[in-house]
Amino acid sequence: MLNKKAVLVGYSGHALVVGDTAILSGIDLSYYTDKRENTNNVFNLEYLGFEGDVYYRHWSKNYSYILGIGDNSIREKTAQILLKNQQEILNIHHKSASISKLAKLGKGCFVGSHVSLNALASIGDFCVLNTGCIIEHECNIQQSSHIAPGAVLAGNVSVGCRTFVGANSVIKQGVKIGDDVIIGAGSVVINDIPDHTTVVGNPTKEINK
């Protein structure tokens, strides 16, 4: 990894936080991909094109890729494209994050500043643990989910694939959250939530039916 040039996938919004963290971690961030060239090139990166384009020609063992995409479904699809082309996808974690040696972290994850990832927690591939969130003991977060800044998951919480837990939400110990769920910012979750559900409030109420 140390001899490879890193490519940031995406170059706006969440990608700026990821890129900044990568640079602070000492990663040689040199390139970016996106649907179009970004005129606000804050990290002075070279544009390689769009990795989802059939004409993209920069697949190389000399590159490592960093997922800078906040949207869960798009991030998952992009990761699948990278893996199909045998590209390495890096984990990025801020030096201030507290990651238990007993926790498991999949590939292609982002762990932001002041995150707490505690004992026996398990995080699937391509997940985002954003700034200051707390993942308590024995939580299980499946592939491509996003825990937003300041969210708190008490012990033994289960989160499915591609689920979004909004900023400053709190999930009670032992609650099970399904796949493709959206939990609004500031919500308090005290009961299980089924797949494909959007909830908000304290306590949460479903709003997508």
C-alpha positions as CSV (number, residue, x, y, z in Angstrom):
1,M,0.0,0.0,0.0
2,L,2.8,2.5,0.9
3,N,4.2,2.4,-2.7
4,K,0.8,2.9,-4.3
5,K,-0.8,6.1,-5.4
6,A,-4.3,6.6,-4.0
7,V,-7.3,7.6,-6.0
8,L,-10.2,9.4,-4.3
9,V,-13.6,8.3,-5.7
10,G,-15.8,11.3,-5.7
11,Y,-14.6,14.9,-5.1
12,S,-17.4,16.8,-3.3
13,G,-19.3,16.7,0.0
14,H,-18.4,13.6,2.0
15,A,-15.4,13.0,-0.3
16,L,-13.7,16.1,1.1
17,V,-13.8,14.7,4.6
18,V,-12.5,11.4,3.5
19,G,-9.7,12.9,1.4
20,D,-8.7,15.2,4.2
21,T,-8.5,12.3,6.6
22,A,-6.5,10.2,4.1
23,I,-3.9,13.0,3.7
24,L,-3.7,13.4,7.5
25,S,-3.1,9.7,7.7
26,G,0.0,10.0,5.4
27,I,-1.6,8.4,2.4
28,D,-0.2,9.5,-1.0
29,L,-3.5,10.9,-2.4
30,S,-2.7,11.8,-6.0
31,Y,-5.8,11.3,-8.2
32,Y,-9.6,11.5,-8.2
33,T,-12.4,10.1,-10.2
34,D,-15.8,11.7,-10.7
35,K,-18.5,12.1,-13.4
36,R,-16.9,15.4,-14.4
37,E,-13.8,17.4,-13.6
38,N,-14.0,19.5,-10.4
39,T,-12.9,23.1,-10.8
40,N,-12.6,23.4,-7.0
41,N,-9.5,21.2,-6.8
42,V,-8.8,21.7,-3.0
43,F,-6.3,18.8,-2.8
44,N,-4.6,19.5,-6.1
45,L,-5.3,16.0,-7.5
46,E,-5.1,14.8,-11.1
47,Y,-8.4,13.9,-12.7
48,L,-8.6,10.4,-14.1
49,G,-12.1,10.4,-15.4
50,F,-15.2,8.5,-14.2
51,E,-14.7,5.0,-13.0
52,G,-18.2,4.0,-14.0
53,D,-17.5,4.9,-17.7
54,V,-16.9,1.9,-20.0
55,Y,-14.1,4.0,-21.5
56,Y,-12.2,4.4,-18.2
57,R,-8.7,3.1,-18.7
58,H,-6.9,3.6,-15.4
59,W,-7.3,0.2,-13.8
60,S,-3.9,-0.6,-12.4
61,K,-2.2,-2.6,-9.6
62,N,-0.3,0.6,-8.9
63,Y,-3.4,2.4,-7.6
64,S,-5.4,2.0,-4.4
65,Y,-8.9,3.4,-4.3
66,I,-10.7,5.3,-1.5
67,L,-14.5,5.5,-1.5
68,G,-15.6,9.1,-1.0
69,I,-19.3,8.6,-1.7
70,G,-21.9,9.2,1.0
71,D,-24.9,7.7,-0.7
72,N,-25.1,4.0,0.3
73,S,-26.4,2.5,-2.9
74,I,-24.0,4.4,-5.1
75,R,-21.0,3.6,-2.9
76,E,-21.9,-0.1,-3.0
77,K,-22.2,-0.1,-6.8
78,T,-19.0,1.8,-7.2
79,A,-17.2,-0.7,-4.9
80,Q,-18.4,-3.6,-6.9
81,I,-17.0,-1.9,-10.1
82,L,-13.7,-1.5,-8.4
83,L,-13.6,-5.1,-7.2
84,K,-14.7,-6.4,-10.6
85,N,-11.6,-4.7,-12.0
86,Q,-9.4,-6.2,-9.2
87,Q,-8.6,-2.8,-7.6
88,E,-7.6,-2.5,-3.9
89,I,-10.0,-0.5,-1.8
90,L,-8.5,1.1,1.3
91,N,-9.9,1.6,4.8
92,I,-9.5,5.2,6.0
93,H,-9.7,6.0,9.7
94,H,-8.9,9.3,11.5
95,K,-6.1,9.1,14.0
96,S,-8.4,10.4,16.8
97,A,-10.9,7.4,16.3
98,S,-10.9,4.8,19.0
99,I,-11.1,1.3,17.5
100,S,-11.1,-1.7,19.8
101,K,-8.7,-4.4,19.0
102,L,-11.7,-6.8,19.4
103,A,-13.8,-5.0,16.7
104,K,-13.9,-6.2,13.1
105,L,-13.8,-3.8,10.2
106,G,-14.6,-4.8,6.6
107,K,-12.8,-3.4,3.6
108,G,-13.4,0.0,2.1
109,C,-14.7,1.6,5.3
110,F,-14.4,5.2,6.5
111,V,-14.0,5.8,10.3
112,G,-14.1,9.6,11.0
113,S,-12.7,11.7,13.7
114,H,-13.5,10.9,17.3
115,V,-15.5,7.8,16.4
116,S,-15.7,5.1,19.1
117,L,-15.9,1.5,17.8
118,N,-16.0,-0.8,20.8
119,A,-15.4,-4.4,21.7
120,L,-16.8,-7.1,19.5
121,A,-18.5,-4.7,17.2
122,S,-18.6,-5.9,13.6
123,I,-18.6,-3.6,10.6
124,G,-19.3,-4.8,7.1
125,D,-17.6,-3.7,3.9
126,F,-18.0,-0.2,2.5
127,C,-19.5,1.3,5.6
128,V,-19.2,4.9,6.8
129,L,-18.8,5.6,10.5
130,N,-19.0,9.4,10.4
131,T,-17.6,12.0,12.8
132,G,-18.1,11.4,16.5
133,C,-20.5,8.4,16.2
134,I,-20.5,5.7,18.9
135,I,-20.8,2.0,18.0
136,E,-21.0,0.1,21.3
137,H,-20.1,-3.4,22.2
138,E,-21.3,-6.3,20.0
139,C,-23.1,-4.1,17.4
140,N,-23.4,-5.6,13.9
141,I,-23.5,-3.2,11.0
142,Q,-23.8,-4.8,7.6
143,Q,-22.5,-3.8,4.2
144,S,-22.7,-0.3,2.8
145,S,-24.5,1.4,5.7
146,H,-23.8,4.9,6.9
147,I,-23.8,6.0,10.5
148,A,-24.0,9.8,10.5
149,P,-22.2,12.3,12.8
150,G,-23.0,12.0,16.5
151,A,-25.3,8.9,16.3
152,V,-25.2,6.5,19.2
153,L,-25.8,2.8,18.8
154,A,-26.0,1.1,22.2
155,G,-24.8,-2.5,22.7
156,N,-26.0,-5.4,20.6
157,V,-27.7,-3.2,17.9
158,S,-28.0,-4.8,14.5
159,V,-28.1,-2.7,11.3
160,G,-28.8,-4.1,7.9
161,C,-27.3,-3.3,4.5
162,R,-27.5,0.2,2.9
163,T,-29.1,1.7,6.0
164,F,-28.7,5.3,7.0
165,V,-28.7,6.3,10.6
166,G,-29.1,10.1,10.8
167,A,-27.0,12.6,12.8
168,N,-27.4,12.5,16.6
169,S,-29.8,9.6,16.5
170,V,-29.9,7.2,19.4
171,I,-30.7,3.5,19.0
172,K,-31.6,1.5,22.1
173,Q,-29.6,-1.6,23.1
174,G,-30.6,-4.8,21.3
175,V,-32.7,-3.1,18.6
176,K,-32.6,-4.7,15.1
177,I,-32.7,-2.4,12.1
178,G,-33.4,-3.8,8.6
179,D,-31.9,-3.3,5.2
180,D,-32.4,0.0,3.2
181,V,-33.8,1.9,6.3
182,I,-33.6,5.7,6.7
183,I,-33.5,7.0,10.3
184,G,-34.0,10.8,10.4
185,A,-31.6,13.1,12.3
186,G,-32.2,13.3,16.0
187,S,-34.4,10.2,16.2
188,V,-34.7,7.9,19.2
189,V,-35.2,4.3,18.2
190,I,-36.6,2.0,20.8
191,N,-38.2,-0.8,18.7
192,D,-37.1,-2.9,15.7
193,I,-37.4,-1.4,12.2
194,P,-38.2,-3.6,9.2
195,D,-36.6,-3.3,5.8
196,H,-37.3,-0.4,3.4
197,T,-38.7,1.9,6.1
198,T,-38.2,5.6,6.8
199,V,-38.6,6.7,10.4
200,V,-38.2,10.0,12.3
201,G,-38.9,11.4,15.8
202,N,-38.7,10.6,19.5
203,P,-39.8,7.9,19.6
204,T,-39.6,7.1,15.9
205,K,-42.6,6.9,13.7
206,E,-42.8,5.6,10.2
207,I,-43.4,8.2,7.5
208,N,-43.1,6.4,4.1
209,K,-46.5,4.6,4.0
